[in-house]
Each structure stands twice: as structure tokens, then as C-alpha cells.
């Protein structure tokens, strides 16, 4: 699994993800902060998927906000439990994880594309 921003993401994905992210970024920032403050994990991950997936808890229902992507709140330890990040990939993930106050770690899950992406939170 490659943890860097993938050039394939440009084009069809980045536009819709960025549009939805702009709408929900405050909610994601707050959720990220709570996950870290409550010592649930130092590595929040937000799953962007077009359908319901068993990865974390549903944070944002796309249908209710007229978005293209549902957003699920998750974190590294859950990804390890579920086998998405292997034991041998934990250190690599942690070393590439960006400052959670500035960047949102997304796991984009679609039929043709599955990858981690970091998007900066908008400046206030």
C-alpha cells in the first residue's frame, strides 16, 4: 500500500473529493481533534466511500448533505485490526502521517481507486 498522494487521484476523484471535503472539513477537523484528545488514536483516518463500508463509524451521510461521498471516522489501529494496514506497514504509515492539525488523512475507497490521501484543512 502506497501512503503518498497518488497522481491518479487527479482528475475524476480530486474534484469531487475536494468539493465534498470543503463542505465537511470543519466536522472532520473537530472529529480528528476528539479522536486524539480522547486518546483513541494519534492517527485519525476518514474513509471517503460512495457506499456504506464497515470501516469505522458513519460520520457524514452523503445523502443528507447532497454530497457524493459518505465519510466514516476511523483510525490506524482499526485499520490494522481489519488488515488494511499490515503489521509490517505500521511504521511506514506512522512515518508518512502528516500533522493532524493541518492535514486530514483520507482513505478513498472506490471501485477503481483505493488509497490514502492527505488534504490540508482550509485556513480559517
C-alpha positions as CSV (number, residue, x, y, z in Angstrom):
1,X,0.0,0.0,0.0
2,X,1.4,3.4,-1.0
3,X,0.9,6.1,1.5
4,X,1.8,9.1,-0.7
5,X,-0.5,11.3,-2.7
6,X,-1.2,9.4,-5.9
7,X,-1.2,11.3,-9.3
8,X,-4.1,9.0,-10.4
9,X,-6.2,10.9,-7.9
10,X,-6.1,13.9,-10.1
11,X,-9.0,14.4,-12.4
12,X,-12.1,12.5,-11.7
13,X,-11.5,11.9,-8.0
14,X,-9.8,15.0,-6.7
15,X,-12.6,17.4,-7.9
16,X,-15.4,15.6,-6.2
17,X,-13.4,14.8,-3.1
18,X,-12.2,18.4,-2.7
19,X,-15.7,19.7,-3.2
20,X,-17.1,17.4,-0.5
21,X,-14.1,18.0,1.7
22,X,-14.7,21.7,1.6
23,X,-18.2,21.2,2.9
24,X,-17.3,18.9,5.7
25,X,-13.8,20.0,6.7
26,X,-14.9,21.6,9.9
27,X,-16.7,18.5,11.0
28,X,-13.6,16.3,10.1
29,X,-11.2,18.7,11.9
30,X,-13.4,18.5,15.1
31,X,-13.7,14.7,14.9
32,X,-9.9,14.4,14.4
33,X,-9.3,16.5,17.4
34,X,-11.7,14.5,19.5
35,X,-10.1,11.2,18.4
36,X,-6.7,12.5,19.5
37,X,-7.9,14.2,22.7
38,X,-9.7,11.1,23.9
39,X,-6.6,9.0,23.3
40,X,-8.5,6.8,20.9
41,X,-5.6,7.2,18.4
42,X,-2.9,9.6,17.3
43,X,-3.8,8.7,13.7
44,X,-7.3,9.6,12.7
45,X,-8.4,8.4,9.3
46,X,-11.5,9.5,7.4
47,X,-12.9,7.0,4.9
48,X,-14.5,8.6,1.8
49,X,-16.7,6.0,0.1
50,X,-19.7,6.1,-2.2
51,X,-21.5,3.4,-0.3
52,X,-21.7,2.1,3.2
53,X,-18.5,0.3,4.3
54,X,-17.6,-1.4,7.5
55,X,-14.6,0.8,8.3
56,X,-15.3,2.9,11.3
57,X,-18.4,4.9,12.2
58,X,-20.6,6.8,9.8
59,X,-19.8,10.5,10.4
60,X,-21.4,12.1,7.4
61,X,-24.2,10.7,5.4
62,X,-23.8,11.9,1.8
63,X,-27.5,11.7,1.0
64,X,-28.4,14.1,3.9
65,X,-26.0,16.8,2.7
66,X,-26.3,16.2,-1.0
67,X,-22.7,15.1,-1.3
68,X,-21.1,12.4,-3.5
69,X,-19.1,10.7,-0.7
70,X,-20.1,9.2,2.7
71,X,-17.5,9.9,5.4
72,X,-16.6,7.3,8.1
73,X,-14.4,8.2,11.1
74,X,-11.7,5.6,11.7
75,X,-8.1,5.4,12.9
76,X,-4.9,3.5,12.3
77,X,-5.4,0.8,15.0
78,X,-8.8,-0.2,13.5
79,X,-7.2,-0.4,10.0
80,X,-4.5,-2.7,11.5
81,X,-7.2,-4.9,13.1
82,X,-9.1,-5.1,9.8
83,X,-6.0,-6.0,7.9
84,X,-6.0,-2.9,5.7
85,X,-2.6,-1.8,7.1
86,X,-0.4,-4.9,7.8
87,X,1.7,-5.2,10.9
88,X,4.8,-4.6,8.7
89,X,3.2,-1.4,7.4
90,X,2.5,0.4,10.7
91,X,5.9,2.1,10.9
92,X,5.7,3.3,7.3
93,X,2.2,4.6,7.8
94,X,3.2,6.5,11.0
95,X,6.4,7.9,9.4
96,X,4.4,9.4,6.5
97,X,1.4,10.5,8.5
98,X,1.1,14.3,8.3
99,X,0.4,16.7,11.1
100,X,-3.3,16.0,12.0
101,X,-3.9,19.6,13.0
102,X,-3.1,20.7,9.5
103,X,-3.9,17.8,7.2
104,X,-6.8,15.4,7.0
105,X,-5.9,11.8,6.3
106,X,-8.5,10.3,3.9
107,X,-8.8,6.8,2.8
108,X,-10.6,6.9,-0.5
109,X,-12.4,3.8,-1.3
110,X,-13.9,3.4,-4.8
111,X,-14.2,0.6,-7.3
112,X,-11.3,1.8,-9.4
113,X,-9.2,3.6,-6.7
114,X,-8.3,2.8,-3.1
115,X,-5.6,4.9,-1.4
116,X,-4.6,7.2,1.4
117,X,-4.7,10.9,0.5
118,X,-3.7,13.9,2.7
119,X,-5.7,17.1,2.2
120,X,-4.8,20.3,4.0
121,X,-7.6,21.8,6.1
122,X,-8.7,25.2,4.8
123,X,-7.1,28.2,6.5
124,X,-9.5,29.9,8.8
